[in-house]
């Protein structure tokens, strides 16, 4: 852009001196262009600076929230683990005494049960040493065709009575036997009479009758040969059995 600063162009034309001084015009085009370039460059610089600042702000914000999330997650995990550890410790503290008490109670129950079983076994004579020693023993013997005692094993009879007195819930089985002489029916009757005779002996020594089972077995189960007098004498007997 050019400006003519001559006030009187005509005068200048007439006056050679004025004309010689040259034209007083100024060309401002270049200056205007330079200012425009400076202005554009300044705007671009500001834009880049603002953009850079924005990027830094966004990056800083992202880093902050990311770090904050990680920290909060770490704190949460640590708190959760601490709570779980406390819970486990509390459960152990609360349950261990109970478990120990249950174990003690169980052991006590087993010991009590075992004691009761042993006591019951002794009371009933099952597996007791005295029961084994008394089973199938012959306390008395008889004469031919008789239910009267010809021989009494006093020591054995006393043991039987003592055992039954000490074990009031125990019953006794008495089996009467006969030798093979005579008719079978007669021998059966005699064997029953012999079992009943020994039962009366026990009842007379304060053993309850309902605890005694007397059975005649006839000529069954001989313990000796019936071909000899000695053998037949041994077969005329009663035997006892304890449960």
Secondary structure, DSSP 8 states (H G I E B T S, - for coil): -EE---S-HHHHHH-HHHHHT----EE-HHHHHHHHHHHHHHHHHHHHHHHHHHHHHHHHHHHHHHHHHHHHHHHHHHHHHHHHHHHHHHHHHHHHHHHHHHHHHHHHHHHHHHHHHHHHHHHHTTT-HHHHHHTT---EEE-TT--SEEEE-HHHHHHHHHHHHH-TT--EEEEE---S-S-HHHHHHHHHHHHHHHHHHHHTTT--GGGEEEEE-TT-S-SS-TTSHHHHHHHSBEEEEE-
